[in-house]
Amino acid sequence: MENINLELVDYTDDKAMSGFKEKNVGKFDCIYDTATGSGHGENYVSSMAKLLKDVTGEYVQINGGIATLMRYFTGTMKPQQNFFLTSDEDNQTDLVEITRLLKSTGVKPHID
């Protein structure tokens, strides 16, 4: 894996999020959304999807409300949007695997 750029943004900082969104329209191959639908009213799907590269960009979310679940189970997710049904019973195993994969690539997060 070469030319990997990983960016993490503090979504609780409105100024940082606004600046990040403005300067990154159409630049990302993948957005991994762990906040949308987590139970506190977050919904970043529409505002973050425009940061994806046209056609090839992928939006991945791991939480969702009833509408997301219905689209997932009926096969009507939006183009470039993916949903992974997760369980809170074994999240540590998933996080350990994600960390292992990141370490194996040598990628270091860039915090803007």
C-alpha positions in Angstrom: 0.0 0.0 0.0 1.6 3.2 -1.1 0.4 6.9 -1.0 -1.9 6.4 2.0 -3.1 9.5 3.7 -5.1 9.1 6.9 -6.8 12.0 8.4 -8.6 12.2 11.8 -10.7 15.2 12.7 -12.3 16.1 16.0 -15.9 16.2 15.0 -16.8 18.0 18.3 -14.8 21.0 17.1 -17.2 22.9 14.7 -14.5 25.2 13.3 -12.1 22.3 12.6 -14.9 20.3 10.9 -16.0 23.2 8.7 -12.5 23.9 7.6 -11.8 20.3 7.0 -15.0 19.9 4.8 -14.2 23.0 2.8 -10.7 22.0 1.8 -11.3 18.3 1.1 -14.3 18.1 -1.3 -13.7 15.1 -3.6 -10.4 14.1 -2.1 -11.0 10.9 -0.2 -11.0 7.2 -1.4 -12.8 6.1 1.8 -14.5 7.6 4.8 -15.0 5.3 7.8 -17.8 6.8 9.9 -17.9 5.5 13.5 -20.2 8.3 14.9 -23.3 8.5 12.7 -26.2 6.7 14.3 -24.4 5.9 17.6 -27.4 7.0 19.6 -26.6 10.7 20.2 -28.3 12.2 17.1 -25.1 12.3 14.9 -25.6 12.2 11.2 -22.6 12.9 9.0 -23.6 10.9 6.0 -24.7 13.8 3.7 -22.1 16.3 4.8 -19.2 13.9 4.6 -20.2 12.0 1.4 -19.2 15.0 -0.7 -15.6 14.6 0.4 -15.5 11.3 -1.5 -13.8 10.9 -4.9 -16.5 10.7 -7.7 -17.4 7.1 -8.6 -14.5 5.4 -6.7 -14.9 6.8 -3.2 -16.5 4.6 -0.6 -18.4 5.8 2.5 -18.5 3.2 5.3 -20.6 3.6 8.4 -20.8 1.1 11.3 -23.9 2.6 13.1 -27.3 3.6 11.8 -30.9 4.2 12.7 -34.0 2.4 11.4 -33.8 4.0 8.0 -30.2 2.9 7.4 -31.0 -0.6 8.6 -34.0 -0.8 6.2 -31.9 0.4 3.3 -29.2 -2.1 4.2 -31.6 -5.1 4.5 -33.5 -4.2 1.3 -30.4 -3.6 -0.8 -31.2 0.1 -1.4 -28.1 1.8 0.1 -27.0 4.9 -1.8 -24.2 4.5 -4.4 -20.8 4.5 -2.8 -22.3 3.9 0.6 -21.7 0.8 2.7 -23.0 -0.3 6.1 -21.5 -2.9 8.4 -23.8 -4.4 10.9 -21.8 -4.5 14.2 -22.4 -5.9 17.6 -21.3 -4.4 20.9 -20.4 -7.8 22.2 -17.0 -8.2 20.6 -15.8 -4.8 19.5 -12.4 -5.2 21.0 -11.5 -8.0 18.6 -12.5 -5.7 15.6 -10.5 -2.8 17.0 -7.5 -4.9 17.6 -7.7 -6.2 14.0 -8.0 -2.6 12.6 -5.0 -1.5 14.7 -3.0 -4.5 13.5 -3.8 -3.7 9.8 -2.9 0.0 10.3 0.4 -0.9 12.0 1.2 -3.4 9.2 1.0 -0.6 6.6 3.2 1.8 8.6 0.5 4.5 8.3 0.5 7.3 10.9 -2.6 9.4 11.4 -2.5 13.0 10.3 -4.5 15.2 12.6 -5.5 18.4 11.0 
